[in-house]
Amino acid sequence: MGRRMYIAGSWTDGVATETIEVRSPATGESLGEVPVATPEDVDRAARAARKGQEALESMTVFDRARLLHRAADLMEERKEDLGRELALEQGKPLRTEAVAEIEESAENFRIAAEDVKRMTTEVLPSEDPNKKMFTFRKPNGVYAAISPWNFPFVIPSELLAPALAGGNAVIFKPSEYTPLIGARMIEILEEAEFPPNAISLVFGEAATGQAMVTHPAVDAIAFIGSHETGEAIVRAAGLKRTLMELSGNGPQIVLDDANLEAAASLAAFGATYVSGQCCVATERVLVHEAVHDELVDRLVKEAREVRLGDPLAEETTMGPLNNRPVAEKVDRHLEDARDRGAPVLVGGGRAEGFPTDLYYDLTVIDRVPTDSLLFRDESFGPVLPVTTFADDEEAIRLANDSHLGLQAAVFTSSLRRAFTFIDRLRAGNIVVNDTTDYWEALEPFGGASGTRTGWGRVGGKWGLMDMTDLRTAVVDYRNTAD
């Protein structure tokens, strides 16, 4: 079972001569293959998108909203089948994560449909009594939307829904690891009857993305993924508009007055949700030295209750990692920490007895030094690295000791301390007494200034605002005919 590209309103193999085979991380079986787009395929998609963008912009926001709601209806109707495909291709548990991802994607389309109808602007006072000054919004134009493999349906929804709502055309490239479920979204948008040239689907790896980003007909880029790739995109994009939601290295800070039962349970959730392959995963557990021993005991207990297994099985709470490069990265990070003297308390590597070698035990590793890869970089796997601190000042310093700043969590029973951390943590989002993985569809989500986690916001009306252009008009009544 393969998928074709969608270009200029038609499903096609284009002029591709290469293909990508897609294998399930859960079973190792081949799920199909997709053609690798050539620069000629990207050129055809971009030229069609220019025409499609004009058609989409000419529609009223109410007409666009109806199409978005229709797409959401189709997602909800097919969520069981879509969820099963997603679980097999990505590896996440079917019921608790895969189907839930389809449901959240539908909600993102509904949010965009409603927000665009309420995207009001202002009438501004003018110093000149003969003038009226007001603002309005226009689409940014043609978007290249490039998304990762960890949330292969919901992340595209975070980009495509506000882009289309705002009147932009979109050329969409899903990850080469999860292209099949990404194609399902385009099938739904086609069935919802969006203008055929307003959406295109191309497959490929870095070269395809490069062709999209640098094409002269592409006006803007929306990318969610690693900061290394994001930086390469920004360099290639030049002065084009960019929306960048990039890597995180989420600290969960546990103060000495915290509810340790909740802190341990939610840290484990933050490292097992999507098998830790999440930009807001619990990447670092920073714990006050006074409660270190009790928290670590609880983390070990939580780790032993994880049910690693087939993502389609009801009892599974954590599935495999998605691909070999991410598994090898986790291997390297753990080996580096071990070499630096950090003891592994539970887990510590890939699990045996499964159909592929991508199944990874939830690992608790203690006394992780601040110069280790586990502390410095985003590991993107089911690992809980524990580091201690002596007081609040040290906790803030350690949490901010990162080139990344997406989401942080702090556990405390004190509102005073909570607001101190909210004010001083360098992260785009700060959560108090819940997991670093906490997320709501309406909240603005993105990196903090001064970090390499990007700029712009996805979520709710904020993505829509980023993907439209604020303009100003000034009308002088003295020089009109009547």
C-alpha positions, 0 to 999 in steps of 0.5 A, a space after each residue: 500500500 503506497 501513496 502518490 503525491 498530490 499536485 495541481 489537483 491530481 494524484 501523481 507519481 510526478 517525474 520521481 525515479 526514486 522511492 522511500 519504503 515505509 516500515 512499521 517500527 512496531 512490526 518491521 513490516 513494509 507498509 508501502 512506499 512513496 515517490 521522492 519528489 524531484 525539483 520539477 515536482 516541487 516547481 509544478 506544485 509551487 506554480 499551482 499553489 500560486 493560482 490556488 492561493 488566489 482562489 482561496 483568498 477570494 473566498 469569504 472567511 465563512 466559506 473557508 470555515 465551512 471547508 475546515 469544519 467539513 474536514 474536521 467531520 471527516 477526521 472524526 468519522 474515520 478516527 478509528 481507521 486513521 488511528 490504527 494506521 497512525 499507530 502502525 506507522 508511528 509506533 504510539 499506542 492506539 487508544 491513548 495516543 493515536 486515536 486521541 491525535 486524530 481527535 485533536 487534529 479535528 479540533 484544530 481544524 474547528 478552532 481555525 474555522 471559528 478563529 478566522 471568523 473572529 479575526 478582527 482588526 482595529 480602527 485607529 485614531 488619526 491626528 488628521 480629522 480628515 483621515 480614517 486609519 484602520 488595519 486588516 489582514 491578508 494571507 502571507 501567500 504560498 506556504 511550504 509546510 514541513 512536519 516531523 514524524 512524532 505527531 504525523 497528523 496533529 502537527 500538520 493540522 497545527 500548520 495546515 488548518 490556520 494556513 488555509 483558514 487565513 487564505 494561504 495555499 500550502 505545499 506539504 511535506 510530511 516526514 519520510 518516516 511517516 508519509 502515509 498517514 500524512 497523505 491521509 490528511 490531504 485526501 481528507 482536504 480534497 474530499 472536503 473540497 478545498 480548491 484543488 491547487 490550494 493544497 499540494 503533497 510532496 514526499 522526500 527528504 532534505 533535498 525536497 525540503 530545500 527545493 520547497 524552501 528556496 522556490 521563488 513562488 514560495 512566500 513563507 515556511 512553517 516548520 516543526 522539528 529539530 533546531 538543527 534542521 530549523 537553522 538550515 531552513 532559516 539560512 536557506 529561506 533568507 527573508 521569507 516569513 518563517 514560523 519555527 517551533 523547534 527542539 526542547 530540553 524540558 526540565 521538570 524541577 521538583 522543589 523540596 515542598 513538592 507533592 512527590 507522588 504527583 511529581 514522580 508519576 508525571 515525570 514518568 508520563 513525560 518520558 513515556 508519552 510518544 516514548 519520549 519522542 516529544 519536544 516537551 518531553 521530560 528531558 531533565 529531572 532537577 530535584 532538590 537534594 533533600 527529597 532526592 532519594 524519595 523521588 528517585 525511589 518513586 521514579 524507579 517504581 513508576 518505570 517498572 509499571 510501564 507496559 512496553 509492547 505492541 501499540 495495537 494491544 490494549 495493555 500497552 502503555 508505551 510503544 517503540 521508538 519510531 526510527 533507527 537514528 533516534 534510537 541510536 541517539 538515545 544509545 549515545 546519550 546513555 553511553 556518555 552518561 554512564 562513562 561519566 559515572 551516572 548510575 542506571 537504576 532501571 532500564 538502560 537500553 533496548 528491550 529484547 524479544 520484540 519484532 524490531 530493535 526499536 523497543 526501548 525500556 524506560 530508563 531512570 539514570 541518577 546523578 547525571 552531570 551537567 556536561 553530559 549529552 543527556 543534560 545538554 541535548 534533547 535525547 528524544 527517548 524514554 529516559 529520566 535523567 536526574 540531577 540534584 540542586 541545593 536551592 532555588 537559585 541553583 534550580 533556576 540556573 540549571 534549568 536555564 543552562 540550555 540552548 533550548 527553551 520550549 516548555 518547563 515544569 516546576 513542582 511546588 506547594 508554594 504560590 510565591 515560589 511558583 510565580 518566581 519560577 514562572 518569571 525567571 525560567 527561560 522557556 516559552 511555556 511554564 507549567 506548575 504542578 503538571 507534566 512538561 508534556 501538558 498542552 492545550 490546543 488553544 494556548 500559544 506554544 513556542 520557544 523563548 527568545 534567546 534560545 535556539 527553539 525558534 519563534 512564532 506560535 502555534 495553537 489557537 488564534 496565534 498560529 492564524 495571526 502568524 500566518 497572516 500579514 497585518 496591514 494598515 490603510 489610511 483614507 483621506 476624505 478631502 480628496 474623494 469625489 463624493 
